[in-house]
Amino acid sequence: MTDLAHLKFYATQPHQCSYLPDEQAVTLFLDPHQRIDDSTYSRLSELGFRRSGEHLYRPHCGQCKACIPARIPVADFVPNSQQQRIYKRNRDLQVETIRPVITDEIYQLYARYIRARHADGDMYPPSQEQFRSFLVSDDAFCEFNEFRLDGRLLAVAVTDRMGNGLSAVYTFFDPDESRRSLGRYAILWQIEEARRASLPAIYLGYWIRNCRKMSYKTEYRPLEMLVNQRWIRVT
């Protein structure tokens, strides 16, 4: 296990925030040459770090504290009536866990999703290099969970399996299957997967009050948020 005190971190120059257009953001990155084990990743996740591709990072924005790390305490989660309906609606899906890989089938699904759902964001237009740098990692804790219906790929949940929980890195899905609520279902599936593996939490990344695209995270209750370096429960 690596002593966190000996890890090196680097801060970026201020740049335009991806979520709040009137704000400047600064990001703190773990030294990309520092290989981490599962225990170190778990400890960094407790401090609000997140993975993107081969990089672990967290916001480091001075006075702005809008990005709040959020996680679901698995043992206490009880699905509401809408979530129960979503779960039942997708019982016909088969899930297979694979190592991170970029295939034509997976990339085409990702590209369709970005074009349909995020054409106004900084991930548009999609490219294979962008996909690789954003989602693919050689680390043993990273996995792709494929959701299929009779062999047809409907969704992929990119998940990191840590000692203290699962990190829901990103989910992309068939934009023509909106009735299924596949993004929400992927989180519900990861909650059940964490329970099967006796893992205590699902890490959802950052919640931002004034960002509409982040609002779905508060649908999962109870929810814990990292405020002033303490995880507090929101019921």
Secondary structure, DSSP 4 states (H G I P E B T S, - for coil): ---GGG--EEEPPPEE-SS-TT-EE-EEEE-TT----HHHHHHHHHTT-EEETTEEEEE--TT----EEEEEEGGG----HHHHHHHHHTTT-EEEEE-----HHHHHHHHHHHHHH-TTSTTPSP-HHHHHHHH---STTEEEEEEEETTEEEEEEEEEEETTEEEEEEEEE-TT-GGG-HHHHHHHHHHHHHHHTT--EEEEEEE-TT-GGGGGGGGSSSEEEEETTEEEEE-
